[in-house]
Every structure is written in structure tokens, then in C-alpha cells.
């Protein structure tokens, strides 16, 4: 993270919580300093102007000042409000989901990939503002996010024996993070069946640019199937991550 006492940055506001009498504690994503926590002084007073523009999800230009323990927002100017997220409940729910997912898969002040993550989140919030198919937006985002944080699912080879996957129905292993061929999958527990066409859709999501992904015509069944596979994988990863965070916490408190 920047060592200067004062620095300017763009930020997307991931979450806000009340802090003290009149302040808010924000979690923000920045392109060059990773995810940060910063205090917006007086943000809950209606009269505060200079740091008043701290709306959830909004893209904001900030001047940050390093206080004794915490970062303080000394100026904030909203540059992109993503207005439809404030006017449409469903779009707001999707925005909440993508922001929370990013928050859970990232660590404070980790600068690696933060530029790519910032660009991904900005693009996704714009898509959520305007697109008519929010599910495909969410799936594309999940796949790109997994790639950036190092959990790209293996979709070309069986994760058990390394065989190239043939064009037939397969299994998916959330624990191993990839496809399992029918021969390996037959007697294993904890696998999700995955149809040939769902696997094809996942590969398009993983490999193709947004324009090609958006052109996919997914029926209800296929949408439901790829959602089940992706959410199963995400939940498994997050549970494992939460356990490792708990483990580190226990080690620290024991030491
Ligand atoms: Zn296999």
C-alpha cells in the first residue's frame, strides 16, 4: 500500500457501516492499493459536504489521509453513481452479490491483481445497470473473478486422471475444482453431474470475450444447471477460505 500520508485514488465502495456517533467505516476497492478500509467523517450528518458522496457501489474519486490507526477520507467526489442500482431492486441485489463475492475472495491491502479486479468490478456494475440478462452477467463475472484470484476451474481435463474430456456428460468436483470424467466419477462422492451442453457453456464463459458470451442463448434449464455448478464451487472455496482464516486466527491467539 502507498506509504504517503496523503494520496488520491479512485475507489468503488463495497460496503459501509456506521462508525462512532456520526462517521461511517467504508470498505473500498482501489485500482492500485487493493481493498482498503477508510473512515468517512461525519458521513451520517446531512450537512457534511466534502466527504458526503460515499454512496454504496458508487465509483468515487477520493483523497485519503493516513491517520494514526485508520485511513481517513478527506475528500470524496462521486464520478459514476451507477444510478440504476439505486432504482431497481433486482439490479441492486445483483450488485450486492458481485461486491460481496469480491470482498470475500480478497484480502485487505493486497495490491496483486487489484487493477484487474477494479476493472472487472467496474465493467460488471455497468452491465448490471443495463443488461436484460443479469444471470449471464453474474456467471461471466464469477468465472473472471475466479481466474483473477487463482481458482480457475479446470474444464478441459479430468482433475483425477488428467485425461482429455470427451464430448459427453461429465461430473464436476467442487472440491477438486474441475471436471471429472465418467470413468473416474462413477464411484466417487461429492460430485455434481454436468451435461455436455452445460460444460460447453462454462467453457465459453471461461474462454471467450463478453460479446461472445452475451450471444449465448441459454434456456432456463441450462441457466439453472450452470448456476448450480458455479455456486457449488464458490461455496466450497469460500468455506475452505473461511476455515483457513479461522485457523490462522486460532494460531495467532494461541501464540
Ligand atoms: Zn478421469
py3Dmol code that shows the C-alpha trace and the ligand (Angstrom):
import py3Dmol

protein = """\
ATOM      1  CA  UNK A   1       0.000   0.000   0.000  1.00  0.00           C
ATOM      2  CA  UNK A   2       1.067   3.583  -0.605  1.00  0.00           C
ATOM      3  CA  UNK A   3       3.292   4.866   2.189  1.00  0.00           C
ATOM      4  CA  UNK A   4       2.499   8.517   1.582  1.00  0.00           C
ATOM      5  CA  UNK A   5       0.463  10.184   4.324  1.00  0.00           C
ATOM      6  CA  UNK A   6      -1.971  11.580   1.791  1.00  0.00           C
ATOM      7  CA  UNK A   7      -2.879  10.062  -1.548  1.00  0.00           C
ATOM      8  CA  UNK A   8      -5.574  10.336  -4.182  1.00  0.00           C
ATOM      9  CA  UNK A   9      -7.286   7.301  -5.632  1.00  0.00           C
ATOM     10  CA  UNK A  10     -10.342   6.110  -7.446  1.00  0.00           C
ATOM     11  CA  UNK A  11     -12.455   3.714  -5.417  1.00  0.00           C
ATOM     12  CA  UNK A  12     -15.604   1.637  -5.617  1.00  0.00           C
ATOM     13  CA  UNK A  13     -17.454   1.435  -2.325  1.00  0.00           C
ATOM     14  CA  UNK A  14     -18.016  -2.215  -1.415  1.00  0.00           C
ATOM     15  CA  UNK A  15     -19.673  -1.772   1.959  1.00  0.00           C
ATOM     16  CA  UNK A  16     -20.499   0.849   4.560  1.00  0.00           C
ATOM     17  CA  UNK A  17     -21.166   0.551   8.241  1.00  0.00           C
ATOM     18  CA  UNK A  18     -21.934   3.059  10.951  1.00  0.00           C
ATOM     19  CA  UNK A  19     -18.915   4.005  12.993  1.00  0.00           C
ATOM     20  CA  UNK A  20     -18.998   6.060  16.172  1.00  0.00           C
ATOM     21  CA  UNK A  21     -21.539   8.866  16.500  1.00  0.00           C
ATOM     22  CA  UNK A  22     -21.617  10.295  13.005  1.00  0.00           C
ATOM     23  CA  UNK A  23     -18.993   8.505  10.915  1.00  0.00           C
ATOM     24  CA  UNK A  24     -19.033   5.596   8.505  1.00  0.00           C
ATOM     25  CA  UNK A  25     -16.448   2.878   8.018  1.00  0.00           C
ATOM     26  CA  UNK A  26     -16.153   2.041   4.334  1.00  0.00           C
ATOM     27  CA  UNK A  27     -14.617  -0.922   2.581  1.00  0.00           C
ATOM     28  CA  UNK A  28     -13.363   0.261  -0.795  1.00  0.00           C
ATOM     29  CA  UNK A  29     -11.655  -1.312  -3.784  1.00  0.00           C
ATOM     30  CA  UNK A  30      -8.946   0.771  -5.456  1.00  0.00           C
ATOM     31  CA  UNK A  31      -7.028   0.090  -8.682  1.00  0.00           C
ATOM     32  CA  UNK A  32      -3.530   0.364  -7.167  1.00  0.00           C
ATOM     33  CA  UNK A  33      -3.786  -0.148  -3.392  1.00  0.00           C
ATOM     34  CA  UNK A  34      -6.121  -3.143  -3.312  1.00  0.00           C
ATOM     35  CA  UNK A  35      -9.007  -3.300  -0.876  1.00  0.00           C
ATOM     36  CA  UNK A  36      -8.898  -0.744   1.944  1.00  0.00           C
ATOM     37  CA  UNK A  37     -10.930   0.320   4.937  1.00  0.00           C
ATOM     38  CA  UNK A  38     -11.398   4.036   5.463  1.00  0.00           C
ATOM     39  CA  UNK A  39     -13.407   6.348   7.690  1.00  0.00           C
ATOM     40  CA  UNK A  40     -15.825   8.878   6.221  1.00  0.00           C
ATOM     41  CA  UNK A  41     -16.011  11.502   8.970  1.00  0.00           C
ATOM     42  CA  UNK A  42     -19.439  12.930   9.599  1.00  0.00           C
ATOM     43  CA  UNK A  43     -20.918  10.946   6.711  1.00  0.00           C
ATOM     44  CA  UNK A  44     -24.173  10.415   8.590  1.00  0.00           C
ATOM     45  CA  UNK A  45     -24.740  14.124   9.178  1.00  0.00           C
ATOM     46  CA  UNK A  46     -26.827  15.616   6.380  1.00  0.00           C
ATOM     47  CA  UNK A  47     -24.731  18.792   6.410  1.00  0.00           C
ATOM     48  CA  UNK A  48     -21.379  17.159   5.629  1.00  0.00           C
ATOM     49  CA  UNK A  49     -20.466  18.048   2.079  1.00  0.00           C
ATOM     50  CA  UNK A  50     -16.834  17.307   1.370  1.00  0.00           C
ATOM     51  CA  UNK A  51     -16.940  13.596   2.245  1.00  0.00           C
ATOM     52  CA  UNK A  52     -20.664  13.229   1.781  1.00  0.00           C
ATOM     53  CA  UNK A  53     -20.541  11.439  -1.557  1.00  0.00           C
ATOM     54  CA  UNK A  54     -19.985   7.977  -0.231  1.00  0.00           C
ATOM     55  CA  UNK A  55     -22.877   6.017  -1.718  1.00  0.00           C
ATOM     56  CA  UNK A  56     -22.710   2.239  -1.758  1.00  0.00           C
ATOM     57  CA  UNK A  57     -21.328   0.767  -5.054  1.00  0.00           C
ATOM     58  CA  UNK A  58     -20.521   4.244  -6.398  1.00  0.00           C
ATOM     59  CA  UNK A  59     -17.266   4.934  -8.164  1.00  0.00           C
ATOM     60  CA  UNK A  60     -15.676   7.797  -6.290  1.00  0.00           C
ATOM     61  CA  UNK A  61     -12.571   9.924  -6.523  1.00  0.00           C
ATOM     62  CA  UNK A  62     -11.044  10.140  -3.047  1.00  0.00           C
ATOM     63  CA  UNK A  63      -8.328  11.931  -1.196  1.00  0.00           C
ATOM     64  CA  UNK A  64      -7.196   9.675   1.646  1.00  0.00           C
ATOM     65  CA  UNK A  65      -5.191  10.640   4.655  1.00  0.00           C
ATOM     66  CA  UNK A  66      -3.376   8.178   6.855  1.00  0.00           C
ATOM     67  CA  UNK A  67      -4.442   8.777  10.440  1.00  0.00           C
ATOM     68  CA  UNK A  68      -2.867   7.148  13.480  1.00  0.00           C
ATOM     69  CA  UNK A  69      -4.686   3.859  13.074  1.00  0.00           C
ATOM     70  CA  UNK A  70      -7.032   4.311  10.186  1.00  0.00           C
ATOM     71  CA  UNK A  71      -7.342   5.840   6.775  1.00  0.00           C
ATOM     72  CA  UNK A  72      -9.495   8.960   6.742  1.00  0.00           C
ATOM     73  CA  UNK A  73     -11.357  10.181   3.670  1.00  0.00           C
ATOM     74  CA  UNK A  74     -10.655  13.909   3.440  1.00  0.00           C
ATOM     75  CA  UNK A  75     -12.396  14.454   0.091  1.00  0.00           C
ATOM     76  CA  UNK A  76     -14.799  12.341  -1.920  1.00  0.00           C
ATOM     77  CA  UNK A  77     -16.386  13.065  -5.249  1.00  0.00           C
ATOM     78  CA  UNK A  78     -18.665  10.591  -6.942  1.00  0.00           C
ATOM     79  CA  UNK A  79     -17.663  10.058 -10.577  1.00  0.00           C
ATOM     80  CA  UNK A  80     -20.039   7.210 -11.506  1.00  0.00           C
ATOM     81  CA  UNK A  81     -23.145   6.573  -9.396  1.00  0.00           C
ATOM     82  CA  UNK A  82     -24.339   3.500 -11.374  1.00  0.00           C
ATOM     83  CA  UNK A  83     -27.775   5.017 -10.927  1.00  0.00           C
ATOM     84  CA  UNK A  84     -29.968   2.027 -11.942  1.00  0.00           C
ATOM     85  CA  UNK A  85     -28.531   0.108  -8.965  1.00  0.00           C
ATOM     86  CA  UNK A  86     -30.345   2.564  -6.704  1.00  0.00           C
ATOM     87  CA  UNK A  87     -33.631   2.416  -8.570  1.00  0.00           C
ATOM     88  CA  UNK A  88     -34.143  -1.279  -9.268  1.00  0.00           C
ATOM     89  CA  UNK A  89     -34.259  -3.890  -6.506  1.00  0.00           C
ATOM     90  CA  UNK A  90     -33.154  -6.789  -8.676  1.00  0.00           C
ATOM     91  CA  UNK A  91     -30.175  -4.882 -10.079  1.00  0.00           C
ATOM     92  CA  UNK A  92     -29.281  -3.793  -6.547  1.00  0.00           C
ATOM     93  CA  UNK A  93     -29.394  -7.431  -5.396  1.00  0.00           C
ATOM     94  CA  UNK A  94     -27.004  -8.487  -8.169  1.00  0.00           C
ATOM     95  CA  UNK A  95     -24.676  -5.582  -7.383  1.00  0.00           C
ATOM     96  CA  UNK A  96     -24.692  -6.666  -3.763  1.00  0.00           C
ATOM     97  CA  UNK A  97     -23.831 -10.211  -4.777  1.00  0.00           C
ATOM     98  CA  UNK A  98     -20.873  -9.342  -7.027  1.00  0.00           C
ATOM     99  CA  UNK A  99     -19.462  -6.881  -4.490  1.00  0.00           C
ATOM    100  CA  UNK A 100     -19.774  -9.349  -1.628  1.00  0.00           C
ATOM    101  CA  UNK A 101     -18.137 -12.096  -3.650  1.00  0.00           C
ATOM    102  CA  UNK A 102     -15.197  -9.842  -4.419  1.00  0.00           C
ATOM    103  CA  UNK A 103     -14.937  -8.815  -0.774  1.00  0.00           C
ATOM    104  CA  UNK A 104     -14.829 -12.452   0.351  1.00  0.00           C
ATOM    105  CA  UNK A 105     -12.182 -13.521  -2.151  1.00  0.00           C
ATOM    106  CA  UNK A 106      -9.791 -10.642  -1.462  1.00  0.00           C
ATOM    107  CA  UNK A 107      -7.597  -9.627   1.451  1.00  0.00           C
ATOM    108  CA  UNK A 108      -7.089  -6.062   2.710  1.00  0.00           C
ATOM    109  CA  UNK A 109      -4.227  -4.116   1.120  1.00  0.00           C
ATOM    110  CA  UNK A 110      -3.334  -6.884  -1.311  1.00  0.00           C
ATOM    111  CA  UNK A 111      -2.181  -4.970  -4.388  1.00  0.00           C
ATOM    112  CA  UNK A 112      -1.766  -8.002  -6.647  1.00  0.00           C
ATOM    113  CA  UNK A 113      -4.411  -8.092  -9.369  1.00  0.00           C
ATOM    114  CA  UNK A 114      -6.141  -5.074  -7.861  1.00  0.00           C
ATOM    115  CA  UNK A 115      -6.116  -3.187 -11.174  1.00  0.00           C
ATOM    116  CA  UNK A 116      -7.706  -6.128 -12.981  1.00  0.00           C
ATOM    117  CA  UNK A 117     -10.232  -6.624 -10.188  1.00  0.00           C
ATOM    118  CA  UNK A 118     -11.153  -2.938 -10.221  1.00  0.00           C
ATOM    119  CA  UNK A 119     -11.698  -3.028 -13.991  1.00  0.00           C
ATOM    120  CA  UNK A 120     -13.727  -6.234 -13.692  1.00  0.00           C
ATOM    121  CA  UNK A 121     -15.955  -4.831 -10.970  1.00  0.00           C
ATOM    122  CA  UNK A 122     -16.473  -1.544 -12.802  1.00  0.00           C
ATOM    123  CA  UNK A 123     -17.421  -3.373 -16.016  1.00  0.00           C
ATOM    124  CA  UNK A 124     -19.749  -5.720 -14.159  1.00  0.00           C
ATOM    125  CA  UNK A 125     -21.570  -2.921 -12.305  1.00  0.00           C
ATOM    126  CA  UNK A 126     -22.111  -1.163 -15.644  1.00  0.00           C
ATOM    127  CA  UNK A 127     -23.514  -4.366 -17.124  1.00  0.00           C
ATOM    128  CA  UNK A 128     -25.791  -4.855 -14.124  1.00  0.00           C
ATOM    129  CA  UNK A 129     -27.109  -1.329 -14.704  1.00  0.00           C
ATOM    130  CA  UNK A 130     -28.187  -2.035 -18.270  1.00  0.00           C
ATOM    131  CA  UNK A 131     -28.247  -5.715 -19.239  1.00  0.00           C
ATOM    132  CA  UNK A 132     -31.509  -7.641 -19.562  1.00  0.00           C
ATOM    133  CA  UNK A 133     -29.933 -10.985 -18.569  1.00  0.00           C
ATOM    134  CA  UNK A 134     -28.362 -10.495 -15.147  1.00  0.00           C
ATOM    135  CA  UNK A 135     -27.643 -14.198 -14.721  1.00  0.00           C
ATOM    136  CA  UNK A 136     -25.225 -14.333 -17.633  1.00  0.00           C
ATOM    137  CA  UNK A 137     -23.564 -11.165 -16.306  1.00  0.00           C
ATOM    138  CA  UNK A 138     -23.132 -12.875 -12.926  1.00  0.00           C
ATOM    139  CA  UNK A 139     -21.727 -16.111 -14.402  1.00  0.00           C
ATOM    140  CA  UNK A 140     -19.221 -14.245 -16.586  1.00  0.00           C
ATOM    141  CA  UNK A 141     -18.134 -12.221 -13.559  1.00  0.00           C
ATOM    142  CA  UNK A 142     -17.749 -15.320 -11.355  1.00  0.00           C
ATOM    143  CA  UNK A 143     -15.572 -17.007 -13.960  1.00  0.00           C
ATOM    144  CA  UNK A 144     -13.333 -13.930 -14.380  1.00  0.00           C
ATOM    145  CA  UNK A 145     -13.115 -13.361 -10.636  1.00  0.00           C
ATOM    146  CA  UNK A 146     -12.077 -16.997 -10.025  1.00  0.00           C
ATOM    147  CA  UNK A 147      -9.386 -16.575 -12.654  1.00  0.00           C
ATOM    148  CA  UNK A 148      -8.001 -13.419 -11.018  1.00  0.00           C
ATOM    149  CA  UNK A 149      -7.917 -14.851  -7.504  1.00  0.00           C
ATOM    150  CA  UNK A 150      -6.304 -18.127  -8.588  1.00  0.00           C
ATOM    151  CA  UNK A 151      -9.195 -20.587  -8.644  1.00  0.00           C
ATOM    152  CA  UNK A 152      -9.759 -21.052 -12.372  1.00  0.00           C
ATOM    153  CA  UNK A 153     -11.823 -24.219 -12.736  1.00  0.00           C
ATOM    154  CA  UNK A 154     -10.301 -26.962 -14.907  1.00  0.00           C
ATOM    155  CA  UNK A 155     -12.727 -27.642 -17.762  1.00  0.00           C
ATOM    156  CA  UNK A 156     -10.576 -29.400 -20.366  1.00  0.00           C
ATOM    157  CA  UNK A 157      -9.044 -32.339 -18.480  1.00  0.00           C
ATOM    158  CA  UNK A 158     -10.299 -34.725 -15.832  1.00  0.00           C
ATOM    159  CA  UNK A 159      -8.957 -33.470 -12.468  1.00  0.00           C
ATOM    160  CA  UNK A 160      -8.497 -37.073 -11.275  1.00  0.00           C
ATOM    161  CA  UNK A 161      -6.563 -38.806 -14.059  1.00  0.00           C
ATOM    162  CA  UNK A 162      -5.709 -35.915 -16.391  1.00  0.00           C
ATOM    163  CA  UNK A 163      -7.497 -37.427 -19.399  1.00  0.00           C
ATOM    164  CA  UNK A 164      -8.825 -35.040 -22.019  1.00  0.00           C
ATOM    165  CA  UNK A 165     -12.558 -34.644 -21.546  1.00  0.00           C
ATOM    166  CA  UNK A 166     -14.637 -36.260 -24.330  1.00  0.00           C
ATOM    167  CA  UNK A 167     -17.846 -34.790 -25.725  1.00  0.00           C
ATOM    168  CA  UNK A 168     -20.283 -36.473 -23.328  1.00  0.00           C
ATOM    169  CA  UNK A 169     -21.953 -35.838 -19.963  1.00  0.00           C
ATOM    170  CA  UNK A 170     -19.428 -35.480 -17.118  1.00  0.00           C
ATOM    171  CA  UNK A 171     -19.174 -34.709 -13.436  1.00  0.00           C
ATOM    172  CA  UNK A 172     -17.865 -31.606 -11.702  1.00  0.00           C
ATOM    173  CA  UNK A 173     -15.905 -31.777  -8.457  1.00  0.00           C
ATOM    174  CA  UNK A 174     -16.251 -28.611  -6.329  1.00  0.00           C
ATOM    175  CA  UNK A 175     -13.511 -29.904  -4.002  1.00  0.00           C
ATOM    176  CA  UNK A 176     -11.008 -30.532  -6.834  1.00  0.00           C
ATOM    177  CA  UNK A 177     -12.128 -27.514  -8.831  1.00  0.00           C
ATOM    178  CA  UNK A 178     -12.806 -29.120 -12.174  1.00  0.00           C
ATOM    179  CA  UNK A 179     -14.386 -31.718 -14.414  1.00  0.00           C
ATOM    180  CA  UNK A 180     -14.244 -35.433 -13.592  1.00  0.00           C
ATOM    181  CA  UNK A 181     -14.659 -37.949 -16.437  1.00  0.00           C
ATOM    182  CA  UNK A 182     -17.432 -40.586 -16.210  1.00  0.00           C
ATOM    183  CA  UNK A 183     -14.916 -43.416 -15.584  1.00  0.00           C
ATOM    184  CA  UNK A 184     -13.342 -41.628 -12.574  1.00  0.00           C
ATOM    185  CA  UNK A 185     -16.599 -40.137 -11.354  1.00  0.00           C
ATOM    186  CA  UNK A 186     -18.758 -43.235 -11.215  1.00  0.00           C
ATOM    187  CA  UNK A 187     -17.896 -44.313  -7.661  1.00  0.00           C
ATOM    188  CA  UNK A 188     -16.828 -41.013  -6.123  1.00  0.00           C
ATOM    189  CA  UNK A 189     -18.812 -38.936  -3.641  1.00  0.00           C
ATOM    190  CA  UNK A 190     -19.349 -35.196  -3.650  1.00  0.00           C
ATOM    191  CA  UNK A 191     -19.624 -34.744  -7.409  1.00  0.00           C
ATOM    192  CA  UNK A 192     -22.219 -32.798  -9.373  1.00  0.00           C
ATOM    193  CA  UNK A 193     -23.357 -34.286 -12.696  1.00  0.00           C
ATOM    194  CA  UNK A 194     -22.832 -31.851 -15.542  1.00  0.00           C
ATOM    195  CA  UNK A 195     -24.340 -32.181 -19.011  1.00  0.00           C
ATOM    196  CA  UNK A 196     -22.303 -31.816 -22.160  1.00  0.00           C
ATOM    197  CA  UNK A 197     -24.097 -28.592 -23.109  1.00  0.00           C
ATOM    198  CA  UNK A 198     -23.598 -27.057 -19.645  1.00  0.00           C
ATOM    199  CA  UNK A 199     -19.888 -27.847 -19.848  1.00  0.00           C
ATOM    200  CA  UNK A 200     -19.775 -26.218 -23.261  1.00  0.00           C
ATOM    201  CA  UNK A 201     -21.437 -23.075 -21.845  1.00  0.00           C
ATOM    202  CA  UNK A 202     -18.926 -22.960 -18.975  1.00  0.00           C
ATOM    203  CA  UNK A 203     -16.037 -23.213 -21.425  1.00  0.00           C
ATOM    204  CA  UNK A 204     -17.430 -20.321 -23.462  1.00  0.00           C
ATOM    205  CA  UNK A 205     -17.789 -18.327 -20.225  1.00  0.00           C
ATOM    206  CA  UNK A 206     -14.189 -19.113 -19.342  1.00  0.00           C
ATOM    207  CA  UNK A 207     -12.513 -18.551 -22.691  1.00  0.00           C
ATOM    208  CA  UNK A 208     -14.497 -16.111 -24.776  1.00  0.00           C
ATOM    209  CA  UNK A 209     -14.820 -12.339 -24.568  1.00  0.00           C
ATOM    210  CA  UNK A 210     -18.036 -10.797 -23.240  1.00  0.00           C
ATOM    211  CA  UNK A 211     -19.573 -10.207 -26.700  1.00  0.00           C
ATOM    212  CA  UNK A 212     -19.391 -13.945 -27.475  1.00  0.00           C
ATOM    213  CA  UNK A 213     -20.657 -14.906 -24.044  1.00  0.00           C
ATOM    214  CA  UNK A 214     -23.569 -12.491 -24.294  1.00  0.00           C
ATOM    215  CA  UNK A 215     -24.571 -14.078 -27.614  1.00  0.00           C
ATOM    216  CA  UNK A 216     -25.094 -17.462 -25.931  1.00  0.00           C
ATOM    217  CA  UNK A 217     -28.766 -18.343 -25.855  1.00  0.00           C
ATOM    218  CA  UNK A 218     -29.248 -20.225 -22.604  1.00  0.00           C
ATOM    219  CA  UNK A 219     -32.629 -21.730 -21.828  1.00  0.00           C
ATOM    220  CA  UNK A 220     -33.963 -21.913 -18.267  1.00  0.00           C
ATOM    221  CA  UNK A 221     -32.685 -25.448 -17.647  1.00  0.00           C
ATOM    222  CA  UNK A 222     -29.191 -24.633 -18.797  1.00  0.00           C
ATOM    223  CA  UNK A 223     -29.115 -21.419 -16.773  1.00  0.00           C
ATOM    224  CA  UNK A 224     -30.162 -23.387 -13.705  1.00  0.00           C
ATOM    225  CA  UNK A 225     -27.546 -26.075 -14.306  1.00  0.00           C
ATOM    226  CA  UNK A 226     -24.549 -23.785 -14.768  1.00  0.00           C
ATOM    227  CA  UNK A 227     -25.683 -21.690 -11.818  1.00  0.00           C
ATOM    228  CA  UNK A 228     -25.788 -24.821  -9.643  1.00  0.00           C
ATOM    229  CA  UNK A 229     -22.275 -25.849 -10.713  1.00  0.00           C
ATOM    230  CA  UNK A 230     -20.762 -22.382 -10.227  1.00  0.00           C
ATOM    231  CA  UNK A 231     -22.438 -21.735  -6.880  1.00  0.00           C
ATOM    232  CA  UNK A 232     -21.429 -25.196  -5.630  1.00  0.00           C
ATOM    233  CA  UNK A 233     -17.821 -24.453  -6.496  1.00  0.00           C
ATOM    234  CA  UNK A 234     -17.893 -20.930  -4.993  1.00  0.00           C
ATOM    235  CA  UNK A 235     -19.451 -22.122  -1.747  1.00  0.00           C
ATOM    236  CA  UNK A 236     -16.835 -24.878  -1.403  1.00  0.00           C
ATOM    237  CA  UNK A 237     -13.992 -22.396  -1.975  1.00  0.00           C
ATOM    238  CA  UNK A 238     -15.408 -19.858   0.472  1.00  0.00           C
ATOM    239  CA  UNK A 239     -15.967 -22.461   3.189  1.00  0.00           C
ATOM    240  CA  UNK A 240     -12.379 -23.580   2.786  1.00  0.00           C
ATOM    241  CA  UNK A 241     -11.189 -19.981   2.845  1.00  0.00           C
ATOM    242  CA  UNK A 242     -13.237 -19.210   5.955  1.00  0.00           C
ATOM    243  CA  UNK A 243     -11.800 -22.283   7.646  1.00  0.00           C
ATOM    244  CA  UNK A 244      -8.249 -21.200   6.837  1.00  0.00           C
ATOM    245  CA  UNK A 245      -8.975 -17.708   8.182  1.00  0.00           C
ATOM    246  CA  UNK A 246     -10.301 -19.294  11.392  1.00  0.00           C
ATOM    247  CA  UNK A 247      -7.225 -21.478  11.543  1.00  0.00           C
ATOM    248  CA  UNK A 248      -4.863 -18.507  11.207  1.00  0.00           C
ATOM    249  CA  UNK A 249      -6.847 -16.663  13.866  1.00  0.00           C
ATOM    250  CA  UNK A 250      -6.553 -19.630  16.242  1.00  0.00           C
ATOM    251  CA  UNK A 251      -2.812 -19.873  15.626  1.00  0.00           C
ATOM    252  CA  UNK A 252      -2.408 -16.181  16.346  1.00  0.00           C
ATOM    253  CA  UNK A 253      -4.431 -16.243  19.542  1.00  0.00           C
ATOM    254  CA  UNK A 254      -2.521 -19.340  20.706  1.00  0.00           C
ATOM    255  CA  UNK A 255       0.841 -17.740  20.027  1.00  0.00           C
TER     256      UNK A 255
END
"""
ligand_1 = """\
1
ZN
Zn -10.907 -39.210 -15.208
"""
view = py3Dmol.view(width=600, height=400)
view.addModel(protein, "pdb")
view.setStyle({"model": 0}, {"cartoon": {"style": "trace"}})
view.addModel(ligand_1, "xyz")
view.setStyle({"model": 1}, {"stick": {}})
view.zoomTo()
view.show()
